[in-house]
Amino acid sequence: MSATAQQGTPSILVMAKEPRPGTVKTRLHPLLGPQRCAELQAGLIRHTLELATAHTPRTYLAYAPADGGDAIGTTTPAGVRLRLQRGEDLGGRLAGAVTGAFTDGAGPLLVIGTDAPTLTGDRLTAAFAALKSHDVVLGPALDGGYYYLIGLRAPHTTLFALDADVWSTDRVLTATRRAARREGLSVELLCPLRDLDTPEDATALLADPALPAPIAALIQPGEAP
């Protein structure tokens, strides 16, 4: 049976890694180099938080690693609630962050990353609207991997309890939908979006008029890194 909708403050939870050279956007190193990848990560966080805070009453930023709070905090808009990611893998970190947000009075909740720069406010609005009649909303990544958005009416953390060999593969979406069916949860799918992970992604996004200009400037090929 479908769970009762959480009555709280509509919120967005952003999951992000500190923009530290050599640890973020590593598949883009051949194109941009470690320092420019860190600058890109900072730009993506900034863009995502601006989008989130403009379209919801409450925004959370769950960051990693543990010593990245100071760096993250200096670029976080006022009012954004900072949380440390805790957990052994992505599933554990997502479950912990979602549980913390709902405990704090969030709900319904959209969880997004920073890797889909063409995500728009209209799509966030559509996700919140879908949660009025569905338990879960998923926005799949175009490459078939993990989703760029998951919306929840209640803290269904069992959706993140996937086998270790499923994470970072194109089976994550299928496994999540299967877990939702087991729990009797209704699921709505949004249109796919492209993640910005590889040089090929950068090339495709630069040709997309929906790409925000500040992000386009950060991924323009320049001098060899």
Secondary structure, DSSP 8 states (H G I E B T S, - for coil): -------SEEEEEEEEE---TTTSSGGGHHHHHHHHHHHHHHHHHHHHHHHHHHSSSEEEEEEESGGGHHHHHTTS-TT-EEEE--SSSHHHHHHHHHHHHHHTTEEEEEEE-SS-TT--HHHHHHHHHHTTT-SEEEE-BTTSSS-SEEEESS--GGGG---TTTTTSTTHHHHHHHHHHHTT--EEE---B----SHHHHHHHHT-TTS-HHHHHHHS--S--
